[in-house]
């Protein structure tokens, strides 16, 4: 569906209109079963123009951002939702998304009680060599990258609570480093 009619996108748009910064995961449909790149697979509500849509990057194990890559699984635009007007004319969203990428490949974090099901289903993701007194888990996905951006947004709003959602999005986009390709 187009962001014009998608219920989740409409709810996100209403939240932004009410002054709430909405950060959404791009989705993990960046490649098909045969491993080929897929375009136009941004998930809802990430296809809504007013939200900050976040894809995942792979830091390839270094602190140097120059060698970072977009993960193969990260969804990418342009968006392909469409809407047919009463006149019969069809309009395709065709938006460039995601606006940002953040670390989303093999992100290691403390495994809380709420992750017990994930730890049981995916024991191979347990990280036992980080700190023996805590349980850690490594996960990948744009849903791991979006909280990185949400944390930055929280710090921005703490420093300047008067920022609007549009200003936050613009500041993040204009100050982000470009990635090759």
C-alpha angles and dihedrals in degrees: 000000000000118000084245092071106019108113095217092048090049091051090049090049090052091050091051090047087054090055100263118134108228119203116188136185115246093221134246101262098106095125136033129231091278093051098253119142115260122207127197096036102121108144129224130304089017091074091064108106095221097056126082105245116203129202126190128257130195114228089199091222097293136104090224110100093200091080097045117124134199106252115249092235096053112110116238136190169236092139115239104198114131140195130201115214122218087257089063094249113137122218124194119207095223095177123165106243148207101042094196142016127209135178107299106146119098093341109184118211141156111285107231126195090265089064094056092106091051091048090051094047095042109031089159087072094061113116110207099164098067103075120339095215093060134051114235132188133196119217136171131208145091087274086067092049098048094065089056089060091041089057091052090049090052091052091048092051091046089054094044115014091180093071114117122221089254092052092049091050093047093048092050094047096045094047097043120106116248118239125217115263 
